[in-house]
């Protein structure tokens, strides 16, 4: 399935995307398109023969719960409406808690890393199989960027991805910017990851920009692609000719000429990458892990040896590990699957609660990194809410962001960004804010038009406060 060179389609750059020469395909955020009312720009691109791939962000296949049948049906509907050759999602979790853990469900509003453990892998594989059975086209999964690591991980990123592919047959969407991010933030060698993963399973590649601040790489998708990211793309290209490469840009969109220039650089990098060495000027040194074949891809013999090692490691595991020692694969036995999901769910809920609800960081995590991630989640919430509800910063002016940060520090998102915007406005009105009477009337009208005839009465506020206090306990 050859895709070629593409770009992420966004409404803000729809005209620029249509004007790009030699554009082979585009990727759209699946949740942002309605199958019955496709944007005219996408319809025109389709009529020109430009391929369209829906890219999901809300399934949370790495979460402890089984994937939502409703979300899977929505993704399938978009794939059919767009005539897509495949759909893509992420190896991540986006929510935690709920029935499985007998705790309130928390929404991250962001893609968070799954622990690279055999338990988490087993849950992910089962969730992927459920998704594959529900979708009309092949599924590819993307490696994500992360600011922090889970304690006591058992697998490298490359081996985790290789096991996932072997057990499920899923395709891979390799984001080279995310490999670079994990190199800076977690000390992981991109070349080693590329050596360990099955490059023949790659469906396509993401390239995106970011920025480094205080030793932390932020995968912003709002900055130009940097040379270190292109260096990782060259590393990948030296191993395989990817079926497709796509430029992602989600914010601070540059002029059309700059987008076209970035695409030209990516196209040249792919064209020349097979023979172009990575120079010292390309950024942090990229060292290759040894391989049996010398081609940069892990051979079948090496993978077989890895699996034998895994079998040896798990054969003596006790019952709490959930490992099926007879199979030697690290898959949990059927009777243990619920227990494995519960363990993973509790761990994910505790970690997410520390990020979005202000609870203490779980044992073993880098607390400084979790605080950085927590601040990043709040900043993202504030930015997304401002984008989908621009009236709020319009009403509150310079006071919008500090007010939202104060609101979000201990109030997790309940069910998406639109609900978050309404909850934020309600909280301000309950507190008698903003102080300016005219602005408060405008905010009240905005809230009334979307939720109810009037802000909640005193009795309702007291009940809600009591419920919130119980939840915090």
N, C-alpha and C positions, 0 to 999 in steps of 0.2 A: 504494500500500500504506500505509494509515493505521494507525499504531500507537497514537498518543495519548501519555499521560503514564505513565511507568513507573519502576520502581526495580530495582536490582540485588538479586536474591534471594541470600541467604546463610543457611546453616543457623542461625547465631546469632540472626538476626532473622526466622526463618520465621513465628513466631506474629504478630509485629508486621506483617509484610507481608500476611498473610492478613486482618488486621483493618483494613487501610487502605480507606477509602471511595474510590470512583471510580478504582480502580486498573485501568488498561487492559492492562498487560502487564508482564512481568518479564524480566530477562536473567540467565542462569546461566553461570558459568564452565564451559565445556564439559568440561574435564578433571576436574572435580569431581563429575560425575554419571555413574552407571552406567545405560545404557539399559534393562537388564533389571530394575533395582531402583531405580526413581525414588523419591525421598523422598515420603512421604505428602502433605506440604504442596504440592509441585508438582502431584501428581495431583489434589488438591482444587482448586487454582487452575485447572487445565485444565478441570475439570468445570464451573467457573463461567464459562468462556469467556474467561479471562485468557490472553493470548498469551504464549508462552515462546520466547525467542531464545537459542541457545547462542553463547557468546562465547569463542573459542579464544585461548590464550596461548602455545602451544608450537610452532606450525608454523614460525615463523621465515622467512616468505616473503621477507624482505629479505636473507637470507643467501645466500652464494655457491653452496651446494648446492641441487639441486632438492628440492622438498618431499617428505617421506617419504610413500610410498603408504600405509603403516600408519596414520600420523597422520591423513591425509586420510580414510581409510576410517572411522576412529573418529569424526571430526567429522561425516561423512555419516550414520553410524548414530545419533548423538545428534539430529541434525536430524530424522530420520524418526521416532525414538521420541517426540520432543516435539511433533511436528506443526508444526514451525517454518516461518514464511514465508521466512526467510533465515537465514544464519549470518554471523558476523563474526569478523575476526582483525585483526592489526596490521601496519602498515608498519614492520617492525623485524627485527632479527636477534637470536637468542637463544643461538646456539652458533657456533663457528668452529673451523677446523682440520680434522683428519681426512684422508681419502685425497686430497682435492683439493689439499691443500697439503703432503702427506707429513709431517704433524706431529700430535701428540696432539690429540684433539678436546677442546675446552673448553666448558663450559656456563656461561652467564652467570647463570641464575636470574632474569633480568630482561629487559625489553624495551629494546634498545639502538638508537640511531638509525643509519640507513643514510646513507652519503654522498650528497648530492644532486648526483650526477654522471650523465652520460649512460650510462656503463658500468653503474653501479648501477641506474639506471632500466631499462636493457635486461634485466638479470638479473631484477629484480623483475617486470617485465611477463611474461617467460617463465614464471616461477614462478606468477604469478597465473593465467595461462591454463591451466597444468597443474591448479591447484586448481579452477578453474571447471569443467573437464571432469570432475572427480572428485566434484563435489558435486551433490546432487539439487535444491538450491534456490539462489537468487542469493547471491552473496558480497558483503559490504561490508567495507571496510578502514578502520582507524582511524589517524589521525595520532597520534604519541606525543609525550610530553614528554621533554626532554633537558636534562642539566646542562652539556653541552659541544657544540661544533661540530666537524665534520671540516674539515681544511684544504683549500683549493682547491676549494670547492664551486662548481658551475656553474649551479645553479638555485635560485630561491627556493622556499620550501615550497609556496606557491600554484601556481606553475608546474609544480613536480614532480608535485603531485596532479592538475593539469589534464592533463598529458601522460599520466599513468597511466590516467586515465579514458578519454581519447581513444583510446589504443592498445588497451585491454582491455575497455572497457565496464563495468568494475567499479563498484559503488556505493561511496559514502563514508560512514563513520561519523565525524562531526566532533566531536572533544572540545574544547569551548570552554575547559575548564580547562587543557588541554595547550597551546592557543594562548596563554593568559595566561602559563603557565610559560615558554614559549619567548620571550615578550616580556620577562620579567624576566631570564631566564638568558642569552639569546642576542641580545637587542636586536631581536627581530623584531616587526614591527607586525602585530597580529592583523587589523586592518581591511584592510591590503594583502593578506594571505593570503586573506581572504574575498573580496576583489575579484577575485583572480586565479583562484580555483578555480571549477569549474562547480557552482554551488549546486543546480542541478536534479538533480545526481547524488546528493544527500544522502539516505541511507536513514533515518538518525536521528542524534540528538545526545546526547553525554554531558555531564553537569554534575557536578563533584566539588569537594571542598574541599581545601585545602592550607595551608601556612604558610611564611612567609619567615623565614630565619635567615641573618644575616651577608650579606645581599644575594643570597642564593640561594633561589629558590622551590622548595619540596619538594611534589610532587604526592602527598600522603599518602593521600588517600581516607579519612582518619580525623579530619578536621576539618570544621566546618560550611562550606557554600559561602559564599565571600566576595563582597562587592560588585563588585570588579574582574572576577571571573568572570561574574557576572550581566551586567556591562556588555558583555562580549564576546558573551554570549547575545543581548542586545538588538541588538548590531551584526548578528549573523547573522539575527535575526528581521526586521530592517529590509530584508533582501535576499530572504528566502524564508520561507515558512511550513513548517517542517520536519515531515515525516510523523510523527516521534516524538521525544520528549525523555525522557531517563532519568537519574535520580539514582544515582550510584555511592557506595557506602560499604563499606569493606572491613575496618575495625577501629575500636576504641573506639566501639562502637555506642551511640547515645543512646537515651533512652526513645522509645517509639512515638509519643508526642505530638510530639516534636521532629522525627522523620522526616516525620510528616504535615505539620508546619509548613513544612519545607523544600520539600516537594512543592507546597504551596499557593503559596509564593513563586515557584517555577519555573513553575507553571501561569499565574500572573498575569503574570509576565515575558513569557511566550510570547504571552499574550492581548493585552497592551498594547504589546509590543515594537515592532510595526510603526510606531507613531506616537510612541514615547517617545524623546526625545533623550538622548544620553549626557552626563551632567553632569560637571563637574570633580571632584565628590565621588566619582565612580565609580572613581577610581584613576588610573593612568597615562593620559595623553591618548591617544585613539585617533584617528588621522588616516586619512582615506580616500585611497587612490590614485586618480588620475584614471581615468575610464572613458568609453568612447565613447558609451554610452547614457545615462549620468547616473542609472542605477537602482541602481548599486552592484554589478552583475554584469558580468563581462567579456563584451563582445560578441564575436560570431563574427568580426567584422572585426579586432578587436584580437588575438584568438588566431591568426588567419591570419597577421597581421603578425609575431607572435612566432615562428611556425613558419618564416616566411621568413627571419627573422634567424638562427634556429638553423641553417637550411640553409646560409646564407652562412658562418656560423662554422665549420661542420663540413666544408664542401666542400673545404677545403685541408688537412684533418687527415691526419697521416701514418698508416702502417699500425698503429702501436701504439695508436691511439685506439680502434680497433674500430668506427669510425663508417662507416656505409654512405652514402657521399657521394651516390650515385646516387638514393637514396630521399629524402634531405634530412630524415630524421626523427631521426637520431642513433642508430638501431638498429644493432647490430653486424652485419656480414655473417656469413653462416652459418659460413664457415670460421674466423671469429674468436671464435665464442661460447665455446669452451672456454678460450681465452686470456683473454677478458674475465672469466670466472668465476674463473680462477686468480688474476688480478690482484686482484680484489675479495676473494677468499678469503684471500690473503696479507695484505692490508691489514687485514681484519677480525680475523684471528688475531693479528696483532701488537698491535693495539689492545686486544683482549680479554685477551691475555696480560698486558699492562701493568696491567689492572684487577684480574685475579684471581690472577695468578701472580707478581706482583712484578717483572716484567721492565721494562726502561727504556721510557719513553713514546716512541712513534714521533715522528719529525720533524714539526713543524708544529702539534702539539696543545698546548693550554693545559694544562701539567702540573699546575697548581694545581686546575683543574677535574677533571682525571682523578683526582687524589688524593681530591677530594671524592666523585666517583662511586664510587671504589674503597671508601671508608669506608661509603658508603651501601649498596653491594652486600653488604658483610660484615654490616652491621647488619640488613639484610633477611634474609640467610641465618640469622643467629642467631634472629631473631624467628619465621621460618617453621618452623625446626627445633624451636623451643620449643613452637610450636603443634601440630605434628603428632606430636611425641614429648615430651609434657609431663612424662614421667618423668625426663627428663634434668635440667631445672632443679629438679625435685623432689629428685633425688638430690644434685645439686651445690650447690644453694642459691645464695647470692650469688656463688659462684665460677663459675657457669655461663657468664655472658656474657664475662668476661675470658678464661676458658679457651677458649671458642669463637673469640673474636677472634684469640687467639694461634695457634690451629689454622688458621684460615681465611686468614690474611695471605698465605701462600705455597702453600696447598693448594687448587687449584681444585675446584669441584664436579664430580663424575664423571658422574653420571647421575640427577639429580633430588635433591629434598630428603630423601626417605626414605633413600636411599643415603648422603647427606651425614651424616645423624644417626648411622648405623652407623659410617661412617668416623671420625667425631669420637670416638665412644665407644671404638673400637678404638685410636685414637691415644693416648687417655688411658691405657688399660690397658697398652699397650706401654711407656709411660713410667712405669708404676707409680703412676698417679694414679687417683683422688684419694688424698691422703695418709691420710685417715681410712680405717681398714681396713674398718669396717662399710659405709661408702659405696662403697668399692671392690668389696666383695662384691655389693652391690646392683646396681652398674653391670655387673659381670661377668654376673650372672644375667640382667639385661635384654638384654645383648648376646647371650648364649648362646641365649636363647629365639627370637631373630630371625635369627641367622646360622649358628652352628655350636656343636658341643658344648663347645668351649673356645677361649679366645683363641689366636691364632697362636703356634706354637712359635718358639724362637729362630732356627732355620734359615729359617723362612718370613719372619720379620722382617728378617733379613739380606738375603734375596733381594729383598724388596719395597723395602728401602732402596736397594739397588743399582740397581733399575729406576728408582726416583724420581730418583736422581742422574743417570742417563743421560738421562731426560726433561728435566731442568733444563738439561742441556748444549745 
